[in-house]
Amino acid sequence: MAKLTLQEQLLKAGLVSDAKAKTVKTEKRKQDKLKLKNNVEVVDEAKALAEQAKAEQIEKDRVLNQQKAQEAEKKAVAAQIKQLIDEHKQNQDPEGVAYNFTDGNVVKKIYVSETMRDSLIRGRLAIVKFEKAYHVVNCEAAEKIRLRDAACVLVLNKVVETEVKEDDPYADYQIPDDLMW
C-alpha cells in the first residue's frame, strides 16, 4: 500500500473538498513562482503567528519568574526579621507597668518591667510588630529590622541630649524620670 499525502488523507476522510484542495495547491504554486521569479519573500502567516505566540510566552514567563523572585525575596526578609526578633527579644512582664504606644491609628498597650519601660523611653529598647504580635527588642536589632522592613518597627525613641544654657534659671533642678502626666 502506497503512502498517502496529507492532502489525500484529508480528501479521503471528507474533511476537505476537492475545490478547496485545488485552490490551496494553486496558491502554493503561485507563491513558489513569485519567490523564485521576483526574489520576493512571501510572508508565512502561520510562521508569523507562531513567532508572535512564542514571544508572548517568553514575556509571560519572564514576568512570572520576576514575581517568583520577588516572593522569594519577601520570604527571605521575613525569615531574617523573625531570626533577629528571636535572638534579641526581651521577655514582657504581665505583672509590670503598662507602656502605651500607637500602631497606626490605634493605641496599644504592653506590660513591661519598670527598667524596660525606662529603656523604651530612653531609646535603648524598641517595640516591633511581626506576625500580628508585639515584641520588645534592643535598639541595635530594631535598626537592623528597620533596614529590612521599616513598617515592622513601631517604637524606637531617639533621645536628644539638650544643651544647658548658661542663663537658664532652672538648670539646677532635675526633672524626675518617673514623672507621670
C-alpha positions in Angstrom: 0.0 0.0 0.0 1.4 3.4 -1.0 1.8 6.1 1.5 -0.9 8.8 1.1 -0.1 12.5 1.4 -1.8 14.6 4.0 -3.9 16.2 1.3 -5.0 12.8 0.0 -5.8 11.7 3.6 -7.9 14.8 4.3 -9.8 14.3 1.0 -10.4 10.6 1.8 -11.7 11.5 5.3 -14.0 14.1 3.8 -12.5 16.9 5.8 -11.5 18.9 2.8 -13.4 19.3 -0.5 -11.7 18.9 -3.9 -12.2 22.5 -4.8 -10.5 23.7 -1.6 -7.6 21.3 -2.1 -7.1 22.7 -5.6 -7.2 26.3 -4.5 -4.6 25.7 -1.8 -2.4 23.8 -4.3 -2.6 26.7 -6.8 -1.9 29.3 -4.1 1.2 27.4 -3.0 2.4 27.1 -6.6 1.9 30.9 -7.2 3.8 31.7 -4.1 6.7 29.5 -5.1 6.8 31.1 -8.6 6.8 34.6 -7.1 9.5 33.6 -4.7 11.7 32.2 -7.5 10.9 34.8 -10.2 11.0 38.0 -8.3 13.1 37.1 -5.3 10.1 38.2 -3.2 9.8 36.9 0.3 6.3 35.6 0.9 5.1 36.1 4.4 4.0 32.9 6.0 1.2 33.8 8.3 1.3 30.6 10.4 5.0 31.1 11.0 4.5 34.8 12.0 1.7 33.8 14.4 3.9 31.1 15.9 6.7 33.5 16.4 4.4 36.0 18.0 2.9 33.4 20.3 6.5 32.3 21.3 7.5 35.9 22.0 4.3 36.4 24.2 5.1 33.2 26.1 8.6 34.3 26.7 7.4 37.6 28.1 4.8 35.9 30.2 7.5 33.5 31.6 9.8 36.4 32.4 7.1 38.3 34.3 6.2 35.1 36.2 9.8 34.4 37.1 10.2 38.0 38.3 7.1 37.6 40.6 8.5 34.4 42.0 11.8 36.1 42.7 10.1 38.9 44.5 8.1 36.4 46.6 11.3 34.5 47.5 12.9 37.8 48.5 10.0 38.7 50.7 10.1 35.3 52.4 13.9 35.7 52.9 13.4 39.1 54.5 10.6 37.8 56.7 12.9 34.9 57.9 15.7 37.3 58.7 13.3 39.6 60.7 12.0 36.5 62.6 15.5 35.4 63.4 16.5 38.9 64.6 13.5 39.0 66.8 14.0 35.5 68.2 17.6 36.3 69.1 17.1 39.7 70.6 13.6 39.8 72.1 13.1 40.7 75.8 10.5 39.0 77.9 7.5 41.0 78.7 6.2 41.2 82.3 2.4 40.7 82.6 2.6 41.9 86.2 4.6 45.0 85.2 3.6 48.6 84.3 1.7 49.4 81.1 3.5 51.0 78.2 1.2 52.7 75.7 2.2 53.1 72.0 0.5 53.6 68.7 0.1 51.0 65.9 -1.2 53.0 63.0 -4.2 54.9 64.4 -4.8 52.5 67.3 -3.3 52.9 70.8 -1.9 49.6 72.1 -0.6 48.6 75.5 2.0 46.1 76.6 3.1 45.3 80.1 6.8 45.5 80.9 9.0 45.9 83.9 9.9 49.3 85.2 13.5 49.1 83.9 12.3 48.0 80.5 9.8 50.9 80.4 12.7 53.3 81.2 14.8 51.7 78.5 12.0 52.1 76.0 11.7 55.8 76.9 15.4 56.4 76.6 15.7 54.6 73.2 17.7 51.6 74.4 14.8 49.2 73.6 12.2 49.2 70.8 8.9 47.7 70.0 8.5 45.8 66.8 5.4 44.1 65.2 5.8 40.8 63.4 3.1 38.3 62.5 0.4 40.2 64.5 2.5 40.1 67.7 4.4 42.8 69.5 8.0 42.2 70.7 10.5 44.2 72.7 14.0 44.1 71.3 17.2 46.1 71.8 17.8 49.2 69.6 20.6 47.6 67.5 18.3 44.7 66.5 15.5 47.3 65.8 17.8 49.2 63.5 18.6 46.0 61.6 14.9 45.2 61.3 14.2 48.8 60.1 16.7 48.3 57.3 14.8 45.2 56.1 11.2 46.4 56.7 10.6 49.9 58.3 6.9 49.1 58.9 7.8 46.5 61.5 9.4 48.9 63.9 6.7 50.8 65.8 8.6 52.4 68.7 12.2 53.4 68.6 12.8 56.6 70.6 15.7 58.8 69.7 16.9 60.7 72.8 18.3 64.1 72.0 20.7 65.5 74.5 19.7 69.0 75.3 22.2 71.7 75.9 22.1 73.5 79.2 22.0 77.2 78.7 24.2 79.3 80.9 21.5 81.7 81.9 18.8 79.0 82.5 17.4 79.7 86.0 16.1 76.1 86.3 19.3 74.4 85.3 19.9 73.3 88.9 16.5 71.5 89.1 16.4 68.0 87.7 13.2 66.6 86.1 12.3 63.3 87.8 12.4 60.3 85.5 9.3 58.7 86.9 7.1 61.7 86.3 3.7 60.5 85.0 1.3 63.0 83.5 
